[in-house]
Amino acid sequence: MGSSISWVAIKGVERREAIERLGLIETAHVADRDRVKTSAADLPSGWLLIYSRNLDFVTPQRLQALSAGGVALGCLVEEHVMFSGLRWFEDGRERWSVIHEGEQGAHDLAVAGDLPAQFPAIRDRLFRKQNDDEEDDVDFIFELPVELGAALCGFRHDTIDEEQGRLVFTELKAPASGVLGALKLLFGRG
């Protein structure tokens, strides 16, 4: 079964402020990131990670809002159709993007902007692997946005290493309405 997820790593914006910009609140519920709709964790690299099981969560509008006064790195992964994308926003403006659409072919790669220094080495290594794949049955370029995101912020959705295994995710939710909703949220039942 393939993943259909998105995440945003944020730097330079306080945790509470970033979550408020999303119109969400942080619950006291420690969560399995793959069992709740949206969750947050602090990465060892100093980035705040917002993880979502909703592919539509990472939008240019959200990245723009989250990057005001800082940086937002947004990643989309849809393994069912071999789509992956990574966008870097800084101070409310998109600076670069790397997008792979597997349905356009294994070698498909759209890039824009001033890409980070890590990009050429990752691109060259994965294109070599793609070109060496005689069966042409593996989409190595799909990994490019995912690997670049990991190189920049230290997070990769499909790898639980020693550092990532220690991440503590808390569930994020829309604000509760009314007194009963607030009490449920406060006591982890919302």
JOGIDA-V346982 format. One record per residue. RES is the residue in one small letter. SS is DSSP state (@ for helix, = for strand, . for the rest). PSI is psi in degrees with one decimal (* if undefined). Layout:
((RES & SS & PSI) (RES & SS & PSI))
This chain:
((m & . & 133.2) (g & . & 161.9) (s & . & 149.2) (s & = & 88.3) (i & = & 169.5) (s & = & 155.2) (w & = & 157.3) (v & = & 130.5) (a & = & 132.1) (i & = & 137.7) (k & = & 139.9) (g & . & 2.1) (v & . & 131.8) (e & . & 147.1) (r & @ & -54.0) (r & @ & -42.0) (e & @ & -44.2) (a & @ & -44.4) (i & @ & -39.6) (e & @ & -38.1) (r & @ & -25.2) (l & . & -7.2) (g & . & 24.2) (l & = & 168.1) (i & = & 153.8) (e & = & 128.8) (t & = & 172.8) (a & = & 1.3) (h & = & 112.4) (v & = & 128.9) (a & = & 150.3) (d & . & 115.6) (r & . & -24.1) (d & . & 3.2) (r & . & -8.9) (v & . & 159.5) (k & . & -47.6) (t & = & 139.3) (s & = & 167.3) (a & = & 148.1) (a & = & 151.6) (d & = & 125.6) (l & . & 148.7) (p & . & -23.6) (s & . & -4.2) (g & . & -3.3) (w & . & 150.4) (l & = & 130.3) (l & = & 128.5) (i & = & 118.1) (y & = & 135.7) (s & = & 141.0) (r & . & 5.1) (n & . & 115.7) (l & @ & -30.5) (d & @ & 3.0) (f & @ & -42.4) (v & . & 102.3) (t & . & 157.4) (p & @ & -35.8) (q & @ & -42.6) (r & @ & -41.5) (l & @ & -37.6) (q & @ & -47.9) (a & @ & -43.0) (l & @ & -26.7) (s & @ & -5.4) (a & . & 116.5) (g & . & 9.7) (g & . & -148.0) (v & = & 140.9) (a & = & 127.8) (l & = & 113.4) (g & = & 133.7) (c & = & 136.3) (l & = & 136.3) (v & = & 117.9) (e & = & 93.8) (e & . & -23.0) (h & . & -32.2) (v & . & 11.4) (m & . & 49.3) (f & = & 133.8) (s & = & 144.3) (g & = & 151.1) (l & = & 131.9) (r & = & 139.9) (w & = & 120.5) (f & = & 141.3) (e & = & 129.4) (d & . & 41.8) (g & . & 3.7) (r & = & 139.9) (e & = & 130.4) (r & = & -34.1) (w & = & 164.8) (s & = & 152.3) (v & = & 119.8) (i & = & 133.9) (h & = & 127.0) (e & = & 100.4) (g & @ & -29.6) (e & @ & -15.1) (q & @ & -2.1) (g & . & 153.6) (a & . & -25.5) (h & . & 2.5) (d & . & 132.3) (l & . & 119.8) (a & = & 124.5) (v & = & 149.9) (a & = & 147.2) (g & = & -170.9) (d & . & 94.5) (l & . & 153.8) (p & . & 162.0) (a & . & -27.3) (q & . & -20.3) (f & @ & -52.5) (p & @ & -42.7) (a & @ & -42.5) (i & @ & -46.5) (r & @ & -50.4) (d & @ & -42.1) (r & @ & -44.5) (l & @ & -35.2) (f & @ & -35.5) (r & @ & -45.9) (k & @ & -41.9) (q & @ & -43.6) (n & @ & -27.7) (d & @ & -9.0) (d & . & 94.6) (e & . & -33.0) (e & . & -19.7) (d & . & 41.2) (d & . & 3.3) (v & . & 134.0) (d & . & 88.0) (f & . & -29.9) (i & . & -25.3) (f & . & -34.2) (e & @ & -17.0) (l & @ & -54.5) (p & @ & -37.0) (v & @ & -46.8) (e & @ & -38.4) (l & @ & -41.6) (g & @ & -43.1) (a & @ & -38.6) (a & @ & -30.5) (l & @ & -41.8) (c & @ & -11.6) (g & . & 10.0) (f & . & 137.7) (r & . & 125.6) (h & . & -27.8) (d & . & 14.6) (t & . & 124.0) (i & . & 94.9) (d & . & -173.7) (e & @ & -43.4) (e & @ & -47.7) (q & @ & -28.4) (g & @ & -21.1) (r & . & 0.4) (l & . & 137.7) (v & . & 113.6) (f & = & 137.2) (t & = & 145.2) (e & = & 139.9) (l & = & 139.9) (k & = & 164.9) (a & = & 148.6) (p & . & 140.5) (a & . & 150.4) (s & . & 144.1) (g & @ & 169.3) (v & @ & -44.9) (l & @ & -42.5) (g & @ & -41.4) (a & @ & -40.6) (l & @ & -41.8) (k & @ & -42.7) (l & @ & -43.9) (l & @ & -38.4) (f & . & 17.7) (g & . & 25.2) (r & . & 7.5) (g & . & *))
